[in-house]
Amino acid sequence: MTAIDSLPPLREVIARHDLRAKKQLGQNFLLDLNLTAKIARQAGDMSQCDVLEIGPGPGGLTRGLLAEGARHVLAIEKDARALPALGEIADRYPGRLTVIHGDALRIDPLAHLTPPIRVAANLPYNVGTELLIRWLTPPDWPPFWQSLTLMFQKEVAERIVAAPGSKAYGRLALLAQWRADARIVMTLPPEAFVPAPKVHSAVVQLTALPQPRHPADPAILSQVTAAAFNQRRKMLRASLRGLHPQIESLLEQARIPPTARAEEIDLERFCTLARALRSARQNP
């Protein structure tokens, strides 16, 4: 990769700009440019896409995305120390990299992106799940993005792709799989990062579906799954009791045993229950 973009190795960049990772920013830098290029390739053909990257740090993945042909990359970085290093990458790829200094949770990236749009990021650990939930719960669907190629702690990645009956299965799996195809495409050991985290990491690929996998009101589905999994050890007739006085009858309509627990129920039946609950509230 260094030969392709003629920029210095990342260790040299980090030393020159004093970019030691800060724990409070959730930073763990991936310095192997072969790995960052491999992650970039997981995002697919980007030649006709703009790419949103959150938390680029010294720019390893940024360089991978640009070298792999991304039409344009918008990188949002909270750490001002990284801006000079990212500026050097922008100079190497004139007109193809825009860097915004700020908090990704507070910035609307759409003012700086042209569809089609993909998201690719080694997300800072402290904001990764919150950003994912935002991207999966826009006011309208389909969303602004075609796909998300995201690095998480392996435990979080497993929660995103989990199947019913597993310990990892919960609201995050339902939220992701309702509106997207989700799969783990890479795993990385702690020693791939500087500093090395205490856990393995994984790259998850989520591809937006044209419409949700099963019809349901998003607000009611969220309400149902929150009540079910917030008390996941309880039987559903108990954990969902506050949603409707006839909840046992509604569970049976949805082919869900009232004595079942949340982790046993698949996405389709949760959506069926959400529809039954909406109908019961509209026609008391």
Secondary structure, 3 states (H helix, E strand, C coil): CHHHHCCCCHHHHHHHCCCCCCHHHCCCEECCHHHHHHHHHHCCCCCCCEEEEECCCCCHHHHHHHHCCCCEEEEEECCHHHHHHHHHHHHHCCCCEEEEECCCCCCCHHHHCCCCEEEEEECCCCCHHHHHHHHHCCCCCCCCEEEEEEEEEHHHHHHHHCCCCCCCCCHHHHHHHHHEEEEEEEEECHHHEECCCCCCEEEEEEEECCCCCCCCCHHHHHHHHHHHHHCCCCCHHHHCHHHCCCHHHHHHHCCCCCCCCHHHCCHHHHHHHHHHHHHHHHCC
